[in-house]
Amino acid sequence: MPDSIDASDAMIDNWTQRLEENAARYQALADRMQGQTVTERSKDGTVQVTIDSRGLLKNLVIAETAAGKRMAEVSAQVMQLVQRAQARIPELLQQAMIETTGTGDQAAAEIVREAQSTFPEPPAEPAFPEPDRVRRFLPEDTEEPPRTPPPAAPPSAPQPPRRRRPVDDDDDDDDFGGPILS
């Protein structure tokens, strides 16, 4: 019986040692990833983003030259750059895994697969039409459908001509009703 107890103790010690080694490797992987950041810059250099290893935005720089762009274009550029940066996280994780846990570790490989599904490749860059240079904010520019004119009133019977008051030449006490210049 003493041999089986000694063998059990050795087996438990061996498991404990492997668990401690794995924990140390995973901690090294976590420490390595903790300080990692990814920076992406737009082609024209007007927008730059930096994200951390969890995919969170850590820095955003918009150059003064972006002031001439439409805000919809700048915000779309920011989102595109964040997605591009996030899509690089699985690659960083893969490299850190090779350096710390090795390529044969199934748990680390699952972590990389999970990162790939969380941070997929970004969609193609959107194309923006040339902006309108003149913007008018008039009532006809609203989104409301055009109003149709009300239907014309049906023609009514012709009105009899108005009669003019006869001019009375005998009334000299006022100057109303007669010629202005005399």
Salt bridges, closest charged atoms under 4 A:
GLU40 OE1 - ARG84 NH2 2.72
GLU40 OE2 - ARG88 NH1 2.83
ASP44 OD2 - LYS69 NZ 2.46
ASP52 OD2 - ARG54 NH2 3.13
ASP52 OD2 - LYS58 NZ 3.79
GLU99 OE1 - ARG32 NH2 2.32
ASP105 OD2 - ARG25 NH2 3.96
GLU110 OE1 - ARG113 NH2 2.97
GLU125 OE2 - LYS43 NZ 3.91
GLU125 OE2 - ARG84 NH1 3.48
GLU130 OE2 - ARG133 NH2 3.16
ASP132 OD2 - ARG135 NH1 3.85
